[in-house]
Amino acid sequence: MRSRAEGNFTLSKAAVFEGEDVELKLFLKGTLPAYYYLRYGADILSGTTSEPTAGKVLTVRQTTVFSLDSVRNVCGYGLVAGNRTVTVSLLVGVDPFSGNGITAYPNPATERLMLRGKSYWRDAFQWHIYGADGKLFQKGIGVPSPGASYEIDTRMLPSGLYILKLNRGKQENSWKIIKK
C-alpha cells in the first residue's frame, strides 16, 4: 500500500565559525522514492532518493536559514514534520585567550549567552557584564564544560547594550552584547 511522503531534517550544529562544516540529515517516511526541496541561504538542495535517510555536509560561511519546503512521492505532496526552518548562526568575535578563539553567542541574546572556544579550554575565568553606563549587572566565575562551552543566564538583564568582560590571570577580553 502506498503512503504519502513525510520528511524532516536535522543539522549537526546550530552555531559555527566561518568556513566550518554542518552535517544535514534528511529523514523520509512513506512510499519511496521521494523528492525533497530544501533551501539554505541563496542555495537549493533538491533531489530524489529511495533511502529513508540522506545526508550532506555543507560549509557555512554566514548565518544561514535552512528550510525544508516540500516532500512528495507518487501520492503527491507530503507533510513536512518537525522543524520546517532551522537557522545556523555564524560565530564572530575571535579572542586571544589561549591562542585560540573564544566566542560569545547568540548576539543578540535573549535567555542565555554561550561562550565557546575553538579548542578545549579548561581553566577557570571571571566574567562581568556591565551596562553601557559602566554599572555592573552580573558577575561570576566560570569553568567551561568538557564540550568547551560555558553558559551565562541573561534572563534577568533588561533589554539593552552591555559589555561582557572575561578575565583569566592578566588576560582580559571583552565583547559588546545586545540583550533583547
PyRosetta script that sets phi, psi and omega in degrees:
from pyrosetta import init, pose_from_sequence

init()
pose = pose_from_sequence("MRSRAEGNFTLSKAAVFEGEDVELKLFLKGTLPAYYYLRYGADILSGTTSEPTAGKVLTVRQTTVFSLDSVRNVCGYGLVAGNRTVTVSLLVGVDPFSGNGITAYPNPATERLMLRGKSYWRDAFQWHIYGADGKLFQKGIGVPSPGASYEIDTRMLPSGLYILKLNRGKQENSWKIIKK")
pose.set_psi(1, 134.2)
pose.set_omega(1, 179.9)
pose.set_phi(2, -82.1)
pose.set_psi(2, 145.3)
pose.set_omega(2, 176.5)
pose.set_phi(3, -135.9)
pose.set_psi(3, 151.1)
pose.set_omega(3, -176.9)
pose.set_phi(4, -62.3)
pose.set_psi(4, 146.7)
pose.set_omega(4, 179.5)
pose.set_phi(5, -70.3)
pose.set_psi(5, 145.9)
pose.set_omega(5, 173.7)
pose.set_phi(6, -138.1)
pose.set_psi(6, 136.5)
pose.set_omega(6, -177.7)
pose.set_phi(7, -142.0)
pose.set_psi(7, 152.8)
pose.set_omega(7, 170.2)
pose.set_phi(8, -151.7)
pose.set_psi(8, 173.9)
pose.set_omega(8, -178.8)
pose.set_phi(9, -148.2)
pose.set_psi(9, 160.1)
pose.set_omega(9, 175.0)
pose.set_phi(10, -132.8)
pose.set_psi(10, 158.8)
pose.set_omega(10, 175.1)
pose.set_phi(11, -122.5)
pose.set_psi(11, 145.2)
pose.set_omega(11, -176.0)
pose.set_phi(12, -72.1)
pose.set_psi(12, -21.8)
pose.set_omega(12, -177.1)
pose.set_phi(13, -143.9)
pose.set_psi(13, 147.8)
pose.set_omega(13, 176.5)
pose.set_phi(14, -102.4)
pose.set_psi(14, -11.7)
pose.set_omega(14, 178.8)
pose.set_phi(15, -147.1)
pose.set_psi(15, 136.5)
pose.set_omega(15, -176.5)
pose.set_phi(16, -140.2)
pose.set_psi(16, 158.3)
pose.set_omega(16, 168.5)
pose.set_phi(17, -81.9)
pose.set_psi(17, 155.9)
pose.set_omega(17, -178.2)
pose.set_phi(18, -55.4)
pose.set_psi(18, 131.1)
pose.set_omega(18, 178.7)
pose.set_phi(19, 84.7)
pose.set_psi(19, 1.4)
pose.set_omega(19, 179.8)
pose.set_phi(20, -81.4)
pose.set_psi(20, 149.6)
pose.set_omega(20, -178.4)
pose.set_phi(21, -86.1)
pose.set_psi(21, 148.5)
pose.set_omega(21, 174.4)
pose.set_phi(22, -126.1)
pose.set_psi(22, 132.8)
pose.set_omega(22, 176.8)
pose.set_phi(23, -96.0)
pose.set_psi(23, 124.7)
pose.set_omega(23, 178.5)
pose.set_phi(24, -102.5)
pose.set_psi(24, 131.2)
pose.set_omega(24, 175.6)
pose.set_phi(25, -121.9)
pose.set_psi(25, 128.8)
pose.set_omega(25, 179.5)
pose.set_phi(26, -108.1)
pose.set_psi(26, 131.8)
pose.set_omega(26, -179.3)
pose.set_phi(27, -117.9)
pose.set_psi(27, 127.9)
pose.set_omega(27, -177.6)
pose.set_phi(28, -124.0)
pose.set_psi(28, 143.6)
pose.set_omega(28, 174.3)
pose.set_phi(29, -127.8)
pose.set_psi(29, 167.2)
pose.set_omega(29, 179.3)
pose.set_phi(30, 97.1)
pose.set_psi(30, -172.7)
pose.set_omega(30, -179.6)
pose.set_phi(31, -68.2)
pose.set_psi(31, 128.3)
pose.set_omega(31, 178.9)
pose.set_phi(32, -105.4)
pose.set_psi(32, 152.4)
pose.set_omega(32, 9.7)
pose.set_phi(33, -75.6)
pose.set_psi(33, 158.0)
pose.set_omega(33, 178.4)
pose.set_phi(34, -128.9)
pose.set_psi(34, 149.2)
pose.set_omega(34, 177.9)
pose.set_phi(35, -103.0)
pose.set_psi(35, 140.4)
pose.set_omega(35, 178.3)
pose.set_phi(36, -130.5)
pose.set_psi(36, 153.7)
pose.set_omega(36, 179.8)
pose.set_phi(37, -139.1)
pose.set_psi(37, 112.6)
pose.set_omega(37, -176.3)
pose.set_phi(38, -128.4)
pose.set_psi(38, 130.7)
pose.set_omega(38, 176.6)
pose.set_phi(39, -103.6)
pose.set_psi(39, 144.6)
pose.set_omega(39, 171.2)
pose.set_phi(40, -146.1)
pose.set_psi(40, 118.6)
pose.set_omega(40, -173.7)
pose.set_phi(41, 59.3)
pose.set_psi(41, -129.8)
pose.set_omega(41, 178.4)
pose.set_phi(42, -94.0)
pose.set_psi(42, 2.9)
pose.set_omega(42, -176.4)
pose.set_phi(43, -101.5)
pose.set_psi(43, 163.6)
pose.set_omega(43, 179.8)
pose.set_phi(44, -128.5)
pose.set_psi(44, 138.2)
pose.set_omega(44, 172.7)
pose.set_phi(45, -120.7)
pose.set_psi(45, 115.4)
pose.set_omega(45, -179.4)
pose.set_phi(46, -143.5)
pose.set_psi(46, 160.5)
pose.set_omega(46, 178.7)
pose.set_phi(47, 168.4)
pose.set_psi(47, -177.2)
pose.set_omega(47, 178.3)
pose.set_phi(48, -121.1)
pose.set_psi(48, 136.4)
pose.set_omega(48, 178.9)
pose.set_phi(49, -137.4)
pose.set_psi(49, 146.7)
pose.set_omega(49, 174.8)
pose.set_phi(50, -101.3)
pose.set_psi(50, 5.2)
pose.set_omega(50, -179.9)
pose.set_phi(51, -102.9)
pose.set_psi(51, 146.3)
pose.set_omega(51, 179.5)
pose.set_phi(52, -72.2)
pose.set_psi(52, -17.1)
pose.set_omega(52, 175.2)
pose.set_phi(53, -132.7)
pose.set_psi(53, 145.0)
pose.set_omega(53, 176.5)
pose.set_phi(54, -138.8)
pose.set_psi(54, 146.7)
pose.set_omega(54, -179.7)
pose.set_phi(55, -135.8)
pose.set_psi(55, 155.3)
pose.set_omega(55, 178.0)
pose.set_phi(56, -153.7)
pose.set_psi(56, 139.8)
pose.set_omega(56, 175.6)
pose.set_phi(57, -99.5)
pose.set_psi(57, 126.9)
pose.set_omega(57, -178.1)
pose.set_phi(58, -123.0)
pose.set_psi(58, 143.4)
pose.set_omega(58, 176.8)
pose.set_phi(59, -94.9)
pose.set_psi(59, 128.3)
pose.set_omega(59, -176.9)
pose.set_phi(60, -103.7)
pose.set_psi(60, 126.8)
pose.set_omega(60, -179.1)
pose.set_phi(61, -114.4)
pose.set_psi(61, -5.2)
pose.set_omega(61, 178.1)
pose.set_phi(62, -157.1)
pose.set_psi(62, 167.2)
pose.set_omega(62, 174.6)
pose.set_phi(63, -57.2)
pose.set_psi(63, 128.2)
pose.set_omega(63, -171.2)
pose.set_phi(64, -131.8)
pose.set_psi(64, 135.2)
pose.set_omega(64, 175.0)
pose.set_phi(65, -98.6)
pose.set_psi(65, 124.6)
pose.set_omega(65, 176.5)
pose.set_phi(66, -102.5)
pose.set_psi(66, 131.5)
pose.set_omega(66, -177.3)
pose.set_phi(67, -138.5)
pose.set_psi(67, 118.1)
pose.set_omega(67, 174.1)
pose.set_phi(68, -84.7)
pose.set_psi(68, 104.8)
pose.set_omega(68, -173.2)
pose.set_phi(69, -84.7)
pose.set_psi(69, -36.2)
pose.set_omega(69, -179.1)
pose.set_phi(70, -160.8)
pose.set_psi(70, 155.9)
pose.set_omega(70, 169.5)
pose.set_phi(71, -136.5)
pose.set_psi(71, 146.2)
pose.set_omega(71, 177.9)
pose.set_phi(72, -155.7)
pose.set_psi(72, 159.9)
pose.set_omega(72, 176.5)
pose.set_phi(73, -146.8)
pose.set_psi(73, -159.9)
pose.set_omega(73, -177.9)
pose.set_phi(74, -61.8)
pose.set_psi(74, -19.1)
pose.set_omega(74, 179.5)
pose.set_phi(75, -87.5)
pose.set_psi(75, -3.1)
pose.set_omega(75, -178.8)
pose.set_phi(76, 106.9)
pose.set_psi(76, -162.1)
pose.set_omega(76, -179.1)
pose.set_phi(77, -69.2)
pose.set_psi(77, 141.1)
pose.set_omega(77, -177.6)
pose.set_phi(78, -108.3)
pose.set_psi(78, -160.9)
pose.set_omega(78, -174.5)
pose.set_phi(79, -107.3)
pose.set_psi(79, 134.1)
pose.set_omega(79, 171.1)
pose.set_phi(80, -95.0)
pose.set_psi(80, 114.1)
pose.set_omega(80, -176.4)
pose.set_phi(81, -99.2)
pose.set_psi(81, 165.5)
pose.set_omega(81, 177.5)
pose.set_phi(82, 67.2)
pose.set_psi(82, -148.2)
pose.set_omega(82, 179.8)
pose.set_phi(83, -75.7)
pose.set_psi(83, 120.7)
pose.set_omega(83, 176.8)
pose.set_phi(84, -77.0)
pose.set_psi(84, -33.1)
pose.set_omega(84, -176.8)
pose.set_phi(85, -130.0)
pose.set_psi(85, 135.0)
pose.set_omega(85, 176.4)
pose.set_phi(86, -133.7)
pose.set_psi(86, 134.7)
pose.set_omega(86, 178.5)
pose.set_phi(87, -105.1)
pose.set_psi(87, 133.0)
pose.set_omega(87, 172.7)
pose.set_phi(88, -106.2)
pose.set_psi(88, 118.4)
pose.set_omega(88, -177.8)
pose.set_phi(89, -87.4)
pose.set_psi(89, 142.2)
pose.set_omega(89, 175.8)
pose.set_phi(90, -88.2)
pose.set_psi(90, 127.4)
pose.set_omega(90, 178.4)
pose.set_phi(91, -84.5)
pose.set_psi(91, 131.1)
pose.set_omega(91, 177.4)
pose.set_phi(92, -129.8)
pose.set_psi(92, 165.3)
pose.set_omega(92, 178.2)
pose.set_phi(93, 96.3)
pose.set_psi(93, 73.7)
pose.set_omega(93, -179.6)
pose.set_phi(94, -84.5)
pose.set_psi(94, 147.3)
pose.set_omega(94, -170.8)
pose.set_phi(95, -140.2)
pose.set_psi(95, 143.6)
pose.set_omega(95, -172.1)
pose.set_phi(96, -86.3)
pose.set_psi(96, 27.3)
pose.set_omega(96, -173.0)
pose.set_phi(97, -46.9)
pose.set_psi(97, -58.3)
pose.set_omega(97, 179.3)
pose.set_phi(98, -131.3)
pose.set_psi(98, 35.1)
pose.set_omega(98, -175.8)
pose.set_phi(99, 85.6)
pose.set_psi(99, -9.6)
pose.set_omega(99, 178.6)
pose.set_phi(100, -115.1)
pose.set_psi(100, 155.4)
pose.set_omega(100, -177.7)
pose.set_phi(101, -77.1)
pose.set_psi(101, 142.5)
pose.set_omega(101, 170.1)
pose.set_phi(102, -121.0)
pose.set_psi(102, 134.0)
pose.set_omega(102, -174.7)
pose.set_phi(103, -126.4)
pose.set_psi(103, 141.8)
pose.set_omega(103, 175.8)
pose.set_phi(104, -105.6)
pose.set_psi(104, 126.9)
pose.set_omega(104, -179.3)
pose.set_phi(105, -153.1)
pose.set_psi(105, 161.6)
pose.set_omega(105, -9.5)
pose.set_phi(106, -74.2)
pose.set_psi(106, 155.4)
pose.set_omega(106, 178.7)
pose.set_phi(107, -138.6)
pose.set_psi(107, 104.1)
pose.set_omega(107, 17.2)
pose.set_phi(108, -76.7)
pose.set_psi(108, 151.1)
pose.set_omega(108, -179.8)
pose.set_phi(109, -101.9)
pose.set_psi(109, 153.7)
pose.set_omega(109, 175.5)
pose.set_phi(110, -118.3)
pose.set_psi(110, -64.1)
pose.set_omega(110, -177.0)
pose.set_phi(111, -106.6)
pose.set_psi(111, -27.7)
pose.set_omega(111, -178.1)
pose.set_phi(112, -152.4)
pose.set_psi(112, 157.1)
pose.set_omega(112, 176.9)
pose.set_phi(113, -121.7)
pose.set_psi(113, 128.1)
pose.set_omega(113, -179.0)
pose.set_phi(114, -103.4)
pose.set_psi(114, 139.9)
pose.set_omega(114, 173.0)
pose.set_phi(115, -111.8)
pose.set_psi(115, 129.6)
pose.set_omega(115, -176.6)
pose.set_phi(116, -135.2)
pose.set_psi(116, 136.7)
pose.set_omega(116, 175.7)
pose.set_phi(117, -103.8)
pose.set_psi(117, 146.6)
pose.set_omega(117, 178.0)
pose.set_phi(118, -63.1)
pose.set_psi(118, -29.0)
pose.set_omega(118, 176.1)
pose.set_phi(119, -131.9)
pose.set_psi(119, 173.7)
pose.set_omega(119, -175.4)
pose.set_phi(120, -63.1)
pose.set_psi(120, 127.6)
pose.set_omega(120, 174.6)
pose.set_phi(121, -126.8)
pose.set_psi(121, 127.9)
pose.set_omega(121, -170.9)
pose.set_phi(122, -120.9)
pose.set_psi(122, -9.7)
pose.set_omega(122, -177.3)
pose.set_phi(123, -78.7)
pose.set_psi(123, 144.9)
pose.set_omega(123, 178.0)
pose.set_phi(124, -65.6)
pose.set_psi(124, 152.9)
pose.set_omega(124, 178.3)
pose.set_phi(125, -145.4)
pose.set_psi(125, 159.5)
pose.set_omega(125, 174.3)
pose.set_phi(126, -101.7)
pose.set_psi(126, 142.4)
pose.set_omega(126, 175.9)
pose.set_phi(127, -130.1)
pose.set_psi(127, 148.0)
pose.set_omega(127, 179.3)
pose.set_phi(128, -139.3)
pose.set_psi(128, 140.2)
pose.set_omega(128, 173.9)
pose.set_phi(129, -116.3)
pose.set_psi(129, 119.9)
pose.set_omega(129, -178.9)
pose.set_phi(130, -111.3)
pose.set_psi(130, 145.4)
pose.set_omega(130, 173.2)
pose.set_phi(131, -74.4)
pose.set_psi(131, 171.3)
pose.set_omega(131, 179.7)
pose.set_phi(132, -61.8)
pose.set_psi(132, -23.9)
pose.set_omega(132, 179.1)
pose.set_phi(133, -87.8)
pose.set_psi(133, 2.3)
pose.set_omega(133, 178.8)
pose.set_phi(134, 92.0)
pose.set_psi(134, -2.8)
pose.set_omega(134, -179.9)
pose.set_phi(135, -72.4)
pose.set_psi(135, 133.2)
pose.set_omega(135, 177.6)
pose.set_phi(136, -76.3)
pose.set_psi(136, 124.5)
pose.set_omega(136, 179.0)
pose.set_phi(137, -102.5)
pose.set_psi(137, -41.3)
pose.set_omega(137, -178.5)
pose.set_phi(138, -146.8)
pose.set_psi(138, 153.8)
pose.set_omega(138, 173.3)
pose.set_phi(139, -153.4)
pose.set_psi(139, 162.3)
pose.set_omega(139, 178.9)
pose.set_phi(140, -174.9)
pose.set_psi(140, 175.1)
pose.set_omega(140, 174.7)
pose.set_phi(141, -115.9)
pose.set_psi(141, 129.4)
pose.set_omega(141, -175.8)
pose.set_phi(142, -116.8)
pose.set_psi(142, 146.2)
pose.set_omega(142, 170.5)
pose.set_phi(143, -131.4)
pose.set_psi(143, 116.1)
pose.set_omega(143, -177.1)
pose.set_phi(144, -60.9)
pose.set_psi(144, 150.5)
pose.set_omega(144, 176.1)
pose.set_phi(145, -75.4)
pose.set_psi(145, 167.0)
pose.set_omega(145, 179.1)
pose.set_phi(146, -56.5)
pose.set_psi(146, -23.8)
pose.set_omega(146, 178.0)
pose.set_phi(147, -80.8)
pose.set_psi(147, 11.6)
pose.set_omega(147, 177.1)
pose.set_phi(148, 66.9)
pose.set_psi(148, 34.7)
pose.set_omega(148, 176.8)
pose.set_phi(149, -139.7)
pose.set_psi(149, 161.3)
pose.set_omega(149, 179.6)
pose.set_phi(150, -143.9)
pose.set_psi(150, 140.7)
pose.set_omega(150, -176.3)
pose.set_phi(151, -112.1)
pose.set_psi(151, 134.7)
pose.set_omega(151, 174.2)
pose.set_phi(152, -116.1)
pose.set_psi(152, 124.9)
pose.set_omega(152, 179.4)
pose.set_phi(153, -75.7)
pose.set_psi(153, 122.2)
pose.set_omega(153, -178.8)
pose.set_phi(154, -113.8)
pose.set_psi(154, 11.6)
pose.set_omega(154, -176.6)
pose.set_phi(155, -61.4)
pose.set_psi(155, -31.8)
pose.set_omega(155, -176.5)
pose.set_phi(156, -83.7)
pose.set_psi(156, -7.7)
pose.set_omega(156, 179.4)
pose.set_phi(157, -79.2)
pose.set_psi(157, 135.1)
pose.set_omega(157, 172.1)
pose.set_phi(158, -68.4)
pose.set_psi(158, 158.2)
pose.set_omega(158, 176.9)
pose.set_phi(159, -59.9)
pose.set_psi(159, 140.7)
pose.set_omega(159, 178.1)
pose.set_phi(160, 156.4)
pose.set_psi(160, -172.5)
pose.set_omega(160, -179.9)
pose.set_phi(161, -97.7)
pose.set_psi(161, 135.0)
pose.set_omega(161, -178.5)
pose.set_phi(162, -135.9)
pose.set_psi(162, 163.5)
pose.set_omega(162, 172.7)
pose.set_phi(163, -115.8)
pose.set_psi(163, 123.9)
pose.set_omega(163, 174.5)
pose.set_phi(164, -99.5)
pose.set_psi(164, 124.6)
pose.set_omega(164, 178.1)
pose.set_phi(165, -117.4)
pose.set_psi(165, 134.2)
pose.set_omega(165, 175.0)
pose.set_phi(166, -115.3)
pose.set_psi(166, 134.2)
pose.set_omega(166, 178.6)
pose.set_phi(167, -125.7)
pose.set_psi(167, 131.5)
pose.set_omega(167, 172.3)
pose.set_phi(168, -140.7)
pose.set_psi(168, 107.0)
pose.set_omega(168, -175.2)
pose.set_phi(169, 63.5)
pose.set_psi(169, -126.2)
pose.set_omega(169, -179.1)
pose.set_phi(170, -93.7)
pose.set_psi(170, 0.0)
pose.set_omega(170, 179.7)
pose.set_phi(171, -90.2)
pose.set_psi(171, 133.4)
pose.set_omega(171, 176.9)
pose.set_phi(172, -132.3)
pose.set_psi(172, 136.2)
pose.set_omega(172, 178.4)
pose.set_phi(173, -133.2)
pose.set_psi(173, 148.7)
pose.set_omega(173, -179.7)
pose.set_phi(174, -142.9)
pose.set_psi(174, 153.5)
pose.set_omega(174, 178.5)
pose.set_phi(175, -135.2)
pose.set_psi(175, 149.2)
pose.set_omega(175, 167.6)
pose.set_phi(176, -85.2)
pose.set_psi(176, 128.0)
pose.set_omega(176, -178.0)
pose.set_phi(177, -122.2)
pose.set_psi(177, 137.3)
pose.set_omega(177, 175.3)
pose.set_phi(178, -108.3)
pose.set_psi(178, 129.4)
pose.set_omega(178, 176.0)
pose.set_phi(179, -105.4)
pose.set_psi(179, 122.5)
pose.set_omega(179, 178.1)
pose.set_phi(180, -84.3)
pose.dump_pdb("model.pdb")
